[in-house]
Amino acid sequence: MLVMSEIVTNAVTAARGQQIRLRCAIYHQAPLLECWDPSPARPVQRDAPETAESGRGLTIITAYAKDSGTRPAATGEGKVIWALMPT
């Protein structure tokens, strides 16, 4: 649930009030979480200071997911952030 929350938070931030799309599926018997947003800009992983209230999303996603990444949307509009979770 934490990973999905971070993926959605990144998408909402990038979408700036526009629609996002969420997809949960099973891929090779593992949960696959995906979220599309209209922004083509890929998120950047950064080191957040201990006092920061944001900036740890990608670090959390990579820590808990079996694999994760970002890809251009199949429609050519925006991107998809995804995470394959351990079984």
N, C-alpha and C positions, 0 to 999 in steps of 0.2 A: 504494500500500500504506500509506503514511503517513496519508493522509486516512482510509482505512478504520479504521486503528488508533485514530485520534483519535475517530471517530464511535462506535466500539465502547467505548472507554474512557469517554466521556461517558455512554453508555447503562448500562454496568456500574455506574458511580458512582451514577446516578439510580435504578437498579433495586434497589439495596441487598439483593443476594442473591436477588432474584426472576429469573425467566426474561426473556431478551431475544430478539429475532428479527432476523436479518440477511437482507438481500435484495440481490442484485446482478442488474442487468438492463441491457438496451440500450434507450435512449430516443432516438429520432431519430439513430441511429447513434453515440451517445455512451454511455459507461458511466455507469450510475446506481447509486449506492450508497445504501442505506437501512438504518436500524436502528431498531427499535421497542423502547421500554421502557415499563413500566407507570406511570411517574410523569407526571402532567400538567404538571409544572413545566418551563418552557422554559429551556434553558441561557442564561446571560448572558455576553456577551463582555466581558472586562475586560483592563486593562493589568496584566500580571504583572511584578513587579520582576525584574531580571536574575538575582537569586539564587534566585528561586522555582523549585521543582521541578515545579510544575503551574500550570494557569491559562492555557495557550496554545492549547488545543485548537481553539477556534472561530477563532482568528486563523490557525492553520495551515490549517484547512479552507477558509476564505475566500481564503487566499493561493493555494492550489493548484487549487481547484475553479472550473469555469466559472460555476457558480451553486450556491447551497446555501440551506438553510433548515430550519425546523421546522414541522410541521403536526400538528394533532390526529389521532389514529389514527381510521381509518374506523369502528372498532368503538365509538368514543366513550370508550375506555379507554386512557389513556396518550398517547404522542406518537411521531412518527417524525422522526428527524433524517436529512436527505438531502443528497447532494452529486452534482451532475452534473459529470462530469469532461470535460476537453477531449479531443478525438479525436486 
